[in-house]
């Protein structure tokens, strides 16, 4: 057997899904041990140990009692050769150590910048100050509409002239003499002006804690940390990371391979409205990045054309500071202690912050990405998968992680089908994700506060759990495929560090044109080499760069310089624009986003393959792994695709099925084309092995024999004489679980090659056997299953169908459609032999 194929069929445990394991109740060693055993039996060979709300107060976070359970779970994982990722917070977002950082020093609490506007005609010309507040600046600004001022008419009074304001213990006041003198010149009128105060203060932000009354809005919610303050982050590392090292450090670099940091939030959750992330004297960092004190009102208000640059400069400065004070120190600690840093930043497209991660990551939650309404290819969150995978590609990181499925049920409920879980998994994989972190496996679903805290449980407390090994095996296979491989994209879409465009990406996805996101820092940090008409970065090579309505003036000048050299050498840069305005910073080719013929002419040569007919839901990546080329093809739509496909070069010869593990040789329909028959939510791998695939002049038409199944009424299981939706049966209205149906059918003795079962409509998982056959499971439509004809015997045959519905019926009392609806049909296939 081909050794590469063998690795694919039986991947090692390193490719296992790594689910969040919510520790959300009273912890018990026997229960922990049993759950770990259950995970492994379902093919889940690792977990992210995630403290979650519901842990009793007597098991205080990071206490000896808590850490004893941590050590026990790690030791049990080690005994079973499983893998562990530690989570660096009690709940989320990371950085507060469940409030212990601020408990150590109250000045470590999150800071923010606030703007207070006063009409100059008001009697009260003062702004209250709280303890530890700091006045940053005071301005007089001429109004230009609501929340709008002209930059040229903004005058800084303080701190340029400290004498113009009076600072008191509890408030700041403007000198009346200064105001009067200001309006004695140039016919200025007070009613046309506002006074703007910028004040740095505590945000009162919090995190979600793990104990009673520590959730959002509750009085014990832990205070969030000033992550821009290196002393505060140092305290976080000492309290959290060093504590884990003290207790389970012997397992670092083997059983424990990574530390997960989760969407750190500078201002904290539920911060006072209107504040911007800040820290002491942060304006000095903005001045270093090129802003002036007169520009700061542009952080809050429209000050004309400069507003966009002011806000982008601020975002760059914040992220640069976050790298320096938060991500880099934690990454250095992890590296020193033989751990990878993984997790993800707060925003779906914060690609620049992934520089510090040895396993870059992102998350897909809240059904912001979903199969419906084109959510998989539109909007900010549609970039999340490639945000992590492309950062990994360009920084030569072997793995990239995505935390997914969290609150991805319809209407934020338990209504997440196995079919949807398959869709999300494929959506990530075809975009390059190779470490899957399902959110989440619940230690306990006791009480609604646990069962409905970011539902659903996608593991042991879900009705699909008995079938989870199918998913874990599938995830291992596609993770293996997407690890140590290089996709063959020749197109790069240019991005800022904090913004990834998606409109041209949608066009490329729908036309099977592969691309990667290339972000600003790669140019600034000299990660990119211009070699002739190619941009080289990591193991990638690009011949074409696309700017998707991006303003080059927002980029670092180094980006423009490098691209200009690239263009001079014959490389191509395209600016896709919605309007006729053209920049002159770079010699680019301008294309209209609405002119599809123009786009087709310029980009179709970069397709790996051309598909016949309606193919906008087909996604394709071409990768090289271990010297061999593979096409990974996914149908993201709800309609089957069947049509001919023609490859530009590198003709595939074998098909590997990642769900079943089956391999078969490919046969061409004619000299140039193959038949691609891909049902909805299916994925297939086509391999290029060097041999020339055989061509088929005419596909033989098999003979079909109709077999007639009869439903048996059972005393146990389904005890009704006809197929019905369970939710219409009063005793099954809110039932979640499994019911068995049995059919008998007659075979008159035909020697059949194949038996095809069509179950019709099913909600939602079907487990099927014929006679004593091996079980086959189908979790999404179409519910067609094929068995060998050798299983049939002459006379009566037994078809057993076990159907499992959705957990939401029981957990949410939703009464969703359930069961085997049918109609059920069976046909035998007798394949005609070629002469």
CORSUL-V553757 format. One record per residue. PSI is psi in radians with two decimals (none if undefined). NEAR is the number of other ideal C-beta (glycine too) atoms within 10 Angstrom. Layout:
BEGIN
((PSI	NEAR) (PSI	NEAR))
END
This chain:
BEGIN
((2.43	7) (2.18	13) (-0.61	8) (-0.71	17) (-0.66	15) (-0.69	10) (-0.65	16) (-0.79	22) (-0.72	19) (1.28	12) (2.72	19) (2.93	10) (-0.30	15) (-0.30	16) (0.15	25) (2.61	24) (2.56	26) (1.40	28) (2.60	25) (2.23	26) (1.79	29) (1.93	28) (1.74	25) (0.46	25) (-3.09	20) (2.20	14) (2.40	21) (2.24	12) (-0.70	12) (-0.71	7) (-0.71	13) (-0.81	18) (-0.76	16) (-0.66	12) (-0.71	19) (-0.75	21) (-0.77	12) (-0.73	15) (-0.93	25) (-0.66	19) (-0.46	10) (0.18	21) (0.12	18) (1.87	27) (0.57	21) (3.00	26) (2.77	26) (2.03	27) (1.83	21) (1.77	26) (2.40	26) (2.77	24) (2.37	22) (-0.30	23) (2.25	27) (2.68	13) (-0.48	12) (-0.32	10) (1.27	19) (2.52	16) (2.27	24) (0.10	19) (2.96	11) (-0.70	8) (-0.85	12) (-0.81	21) (-0.41	17) (-0.68	14) (-0.66	18) (-0.85	21) (-0.71	15) (-0.80	15) (-0.71	23) (-0.75	21) (-0.68	15) (-0.72	19) (-0.74	22) (-0.73	17) (-0.50	11) (0.13	17) (0.65	12) (3.09	21) (2.58	20) (2.38	23) (2.24	25) (2.55	23) (2.34	24) (0.31	22) (2.84	27) (1.78	29) (-2.18	29) (2.90	23) (2.85	23) (2.76	27) (-0.16	29) (-0.27	34) (0.83	26) (0.56	22) (-0.05	21) (-0.47	21) (-0.83	29) (-0.53	22) (-0.63	15) (-0.72	15) (1.90	14) (-0.41	10) (-0.08	14) (0.03	24) (2.70	23) (2.42	31) (2.69	29) (2.87	23) (2.28	25) (2.52	20) (2.27	20) (2.16	15) (2.29	17) (2.30	16) (2.28	12) (-0.21	17) (-0.16	10) (2.63	9) (-0.72	4) (1.96	8) (0.85	16) (2.76	17) (2.22	21) (2.56	11) (2.41	18) (2.93	9) (2.38	8) (0.10	13) (2.69	18) (2.21	14) (2.12	17) (-0.80	21) (2.73	20) (2.41	25) (2.65	22) (2.24	23) (2.32	23) (2.29	15) (2.54	16) (0.64	16) (-3.06	9) (2.16	7) (0.63	12) (2.37	13) (2.68	26) (2.24	14) (-0.62	18) (-0.30	11) (0.50	16) (2.12	21) (2.19	14) (2.13	20) (-0.67	22) (2.36	22) (0.15	14) (-0.57	12) (1.69	12) (-0.27	10) (-0.14	10) (-0.19	19) (2.68	19) (2.15	12) (2.21	12) (3.07	10) (-0.59	6) (0.06	11) (2.91	13) (2.37	20) (2.55	13) (2.47	22) (2.16	16) (-0.58	10) (-0.70	10) (-0.76	17) (-0.83	18) (-0.75	10) (-0.57	11) (-0.63	18) (0.18	16) (-0.06	9) (2.65	7) (0.46	6) (0.62	6) (2.49	13) (2.31	10) (-0.63	15) (-0.26	8) (-0.02	13) (2.72	22) (2.75	18) (2.17	20) (2.17	22) (2.28	22) (2.12	24) (2.31	22) (2.29	21) (3.03	19) (2.45	24) (-0.29	27) (0.38	16) (2.72	26) (3.08	27) (3.01	31) (2.07	24) (-3.11	25) (-0.15	28) (3.03	21) (2.41	14) (0.41	11) (0.18	23) (3.09	19) (2.26	12) (-0.09	9) (2.72	13) (-0.32	6) (0.18	13) (2.20	21) (2.49	25) (2.42	22) (2.88	30) (2.59	32) (1.62	31) (-0.16	29) (-0.02	23) (1.93	22) (-0.55	15) (-0.66	13) (-0.72	25) (-0.64	25) (-0.73	15) (-0.70	20) (-0.79	27) (-0.73	20) (-0.73	15) (-0.71	18) (-1.13	27) (-0.76	21) (-0.52	13) (-0.78	20) (-0.70	24) (-0.70	16) (-0.69	10) (-0.74	17) (0.39	21) (-0.44	16) (-0.29	14) (0.00	18) (2.37	18) (-0.10	12) (-1.61	12) (-0.82	20) (2.01	25) (-0.16	21) (2.82	25) (2.30	27) (2.15	25) (2.39	27) (1.94	25) (1.02	19) (2.37	28) (2.03	24) (-0.77	27) (-0.30	22) (2.88	29) (2.62	18) (0.58	16) (2.79	20) (2.24	14) (2.52	7) (-0.06	11) (2.67	23) (2.60	21) (2.36	24) (2.97	27) (3.04	21) (2.19	14) (0.46	10) (-0.41	19) (-0.47	21) (-0.57	10) (-0.59	18) (-0.69	20) (-0.64	13) (-0.51	10) (0.05	12) (-0.06	12) (2.87	20) (2.87	10) (-0.56	18) (-0.25	18) (-0.31	22) (-0.60	25) (-0.43	24) (-0.19	22) (-0.43	20) (-0.51	20) (2.85	22) (2.04	18) (0.46	23) (-2.71	17) (-0.45	8) (-0.20	16) (-0.80	19) (-0.73	14) (-0.68	16) (-0.82	23) (-0.68	15) (-0.66	18) (-0.72	19) (-0.82	23) (-0.72	19) (-0.74	22) (-0.71	21) (-0.84	21) (-0.65	20) (-0.74	17) (-0.70	19) (-0.66	23) (-0.77	18) (-0.69	15) (-0.46	20) (-1.14	27) (-0.82	23) (-0.82	15) (-0.68	18) (-0.71	26) (-0.72	20) (-0.69	13) (-0.78	18) (-0.81	24) (-0.74	13) (-0.51	8) (0.37	16) (0.65	12) (2.67	24) (2.56	21) (2.18	23) (-3.06	28) (-2.64	30) (2.71	27) (-3.10	29) (-0.62	15) (2.58	19) (-0.40	23) (0.44	24) (1.15	22) (-0.51	31) (-0.50	24) (-0.18	25) (-0.04	27) (-0.61	21) (-0.25	22) (2.26	27) (-0.38	18) (1.57	23) (2.62	30) (2.94	29) (3.12	30) (2.67	24) (1.81	25) (2.98	18) (0.34	13) (0.49	21) (-0.57	16) (2.37	24) (2.87	18) (-0.48	20) (2.78	10) (0.57	8) (0.44	15) (-0.32	15) (-0.28	24) (0.15	21) (2.57	14) (2.90	16) (-0.75	14) (-0.27	23) (-0.17	24) (-0.09	25) (-0.69	29) (-0.87	25) (-0.34	26) (-0.88	29) (-0.77	33) (-0.65	29) (-0.57	31) (-0.74	27) (-0.77	26) (-0.80	24) (-0.38	25) (0.19	20) (0.71	11) (2.36	19) (-0.65	12) (2.71	24) (2.53	30) (2.60	29) (2.19	30) (2.02	28) (2.86	24) (-0.10	26) (2.14	20) (0.67	16) (0.13	24) (2.70	23) (2.28	17) (0.59	9) (0.61	15) (-2.94	18) (0.04	26) (1.22	20) (2.00	24) (2.79	22) (-0.58	23) (-0.76	18) (-0.69	21) (-0.70	21) (-0.72	19) (-0.83	24) (-0.72	24) (-0.79	25) (-0.67	22) (-0.73	26) (-0.81	28) (-0.79	27) (-0.27	22) (0.02	26) (-0.01	23) (2.40	28) (0.19	25) (1.93	30) (2.23	26) (1.47	27) (2.43	28) (1.76	24) (2.89	25) (2.14	26) (2.24	27) (-0.63	25) (2.52	20) (0.48	23) (2.09	13) (2.61	12) (-0.53	10) (-0.37	12) (-0.86	20) (-0.45	19) (0.44	15) (1.69	20) (1.01	18) (2.89	27) (2.93	28) (2.19	25) (0.33	30) (-2.09	27) (-0.34	20) (0.28	19) (2.61	25) (-0.36	22) (-0.08	22) (-0.71	18) (-0.39	16) (0.16	18) (-0.41	24) (-0.50	14) (-0.76	20) (-0.78	25) (-0.66	21) (-0.74	20) (-0.80	23) (-0.71	25) (-0.72	25) (-0.79	25) (-0.50	26) (-0.74	22) (-0.81	22) (-0.73	23) (0.06	26) (2.46	17) (0.63	13) (2.77	22) (2.12	14) (2.68	21) (0.60	18) (2.41	26) (-0.02	17) (2.36	20) (2.35	25) (2.16	29) (2.38	24) (2.73	26) (2.99	22) (-0.41	25) (0.26	19) (2.19	19) (2.11	25) (2.73	21) (-0.22	20) (-0.82	15) (-0.51	22) (-0.73	22) (-0.79	18) (-0.80	21) (-0.77	21) (-0.82	23) (-0.21	16) (0.27	20) (0.75	23) (2.07	21) (2.53	20) (2.89	24) (2.71	22) (2.24	23) (1.97	25) (2.85	28) (-0.77	21) (-0.47	25) (-0.57	26) (-0.83	23) (-0.65	17) (0.17	11) (0.68	9) (-0.26	17) (2.38	23) (2.23	11) (1.99	19) (1.74	12) (-2.30	11) (0.55	15) (2.55	18) (2.11	26) (2.27	14) (2.28	20) (-2.27	18) (0.22	12) (2.68	21) (2.14	16) (2.38	23) (-0.19	17) (2.34	23) (2.35	23) (2.28	27) (1.96	23) (1.54	21) (0.65	13) (2.39	19) (1.92	14) (-0.38	18) (-0.30	12) (-0.21	17) (2.75	21) (2.44	15) (-0.45	12) (-0.62	15) (-0.82	23) (-0.74	16) (-0.79	13) (-0.71	20) (-0.59	25) (-0.70	17) (-0.71	12) (-0.80	24) (-0.70	18) (-0.50	11) (0.02	13) (-0.04	10) (2.81	20) (2.34	16) (2.17	19) (2.33	21) (1.98	20) (2.19	24) (2.60	19) (-0.07	11) (-3.06	8) (-0.02	7) (2.27	8) (2.31	9) (2.84	15) (0.24	7) (-0.36	15) (2.57	17) (1.66	10) (2.90	22) (2.13	13) (2.28	14) (2.54	18) (2.35	14) (-0.31	16) (-0.09	10) (1.55	11) (-0.56	11) (-0.70	8) (-0.78	14) (-0.74	20) (-0.75	13) (-0.70	11) (-0.52	15) (-0.31	20) (-0.51	13) (-0.25	11) (0.13	19) (2.45	18) (-0.51	20) (2.73	22) (2.21	16) (2.53	20) (2.47	14) (-2.78	8) (1.88	11) (0.38	21) (-0.23	17) (0.02	22) (2.23	23) (2.54	25) (2.37	21) (2.46	22) (2.14	24) (2.74	20) (2.22	16) (2.23	18) (0.67	10) (0.03	6) (2.54	14) (2.48	20) (2.52	27) (2.12	22) (2.07	24) (2.28	27) (2.43	23) (1.85	22) (-0.02	21) (3.09	19) (0.15	14) (2.30	10) (2.58	15) (2.30	22) (1.99	12) (2.98	16) (2.59	16) (2.36	25) (2.18	17) (2.49	18) (-0.72	13) (-3.07	8) (1.30	15) (2.22	19) (2.68	22) (-0.35	17) (2.64	18) (2.22	18) (2.26	21) (1.94	15) (-0.32	23) (-0.78	18) (-0.38	13) (0.05	14) (2.65	10) (2.47	16) (2.73	9) (2.55	11) (2.52	17) (2.24	14) (2.59	19) (-0.63	17) (-2.90	12) (-0.54	7) (-0.40	13) (2.64	18) (2.84	23) (2.15	16) (1.98	20) (1.71	11) (1.93	20) (2.91	15) (2.46	18) (0.58	24) (2.75	19) (2.56	22) (2.70	18) (2.19	20) (2.26	25) (2.49	21) (1.92	19) (0.09	17) (-0.58	9) (2.66	11) (2.14	8) (2.58	17) (2.60	10) (2.51	13) (2.11	14) (-0.68	7) (2.17	7) (2.19	9) (2.53	10) (2.02	8) (2.71	15) (2.40	13) (2.38	13) (2.09	16) (2.20	8) (2.55	22) (1.80	10) (2.49	21) (2.23	12) (2.29	19) (2.28	15) (2.15	11) (2.60	13) (-0.59	5) (2.65	7) (-2.41	15) (2.01	23) (0.47	9) (2.76	12) (-0.13	9) (2.81	8) (2.32	16) (2.71	16) (2.17	17) (-0.64	25) (-0.22	19) (-0.10	12) (2.15	13) (-0.69	7) (-0.14	7) (0.16	21) (-0.72	14) (0.53	18) (2.33	18) (2.15	21) (-2.61	14) (2.40	15) (2.47	20) (2.45	14) (2.49	24) (2.37	17) (2.62	19) (2.56	14) (2.64	18) (2.38	13) (2.10	19) (0.11	9) (0.10	10) (2.40	14) (1.61	10) (2.53	24) (-0.56	16) (2.58	16) (2.18	25) (2.16	16) (2.24	23) (1.93	14) (-0.05	24) (-2.28	15) (2.30	15) (2.44	24) (1.77	22) (-0.37	24) (2.31	24) (2.22	21) (2.12	19) (2.42	20) (2.65	17) (2.14	23) (-2.09	13) (0.50	7) (2.89	17) (2.48	9) (2.44	10) (2.51	15) (2.35	18) (2.26	21) (0.02	22) (2.78	21) (2.65	18) (2.52	16) (1.20	23) (2.31	13) (2.51	19) (2.36	11) (2.74	21) (2.42	13) (-0.33	19) (-0.27	12) (-0.35	15) (2.57	22) (2.78	12) (2.36	10) (-2.44	10) (2.32	11) (2.65	19) (2.20	16) (2.14	25) (2.30	17) (2.02	24) (2.13	20) (2.31	25) (2.33	26) (-2.56	27) (2.46	28) (-0.36	30) (-0.45	25) (-0.82	25) (-0.80	15) (-0.57	24) (-0.02	22) (0.81	9) (-0.38	20) (0.89	16) (2.73	22) (2.43	16) (2.67	28) (-3.01	24) (1.95	25) (-0.58	18) (-2.78	19) (2.67	11) (2.27	21) (2.63	15) (2.33	22) (2.48	15) (2.52	22) (2.19	15) (1.85	15) (2.30	13) (2.30	10) (2.48	7) (2.45	8) (none	3))
END
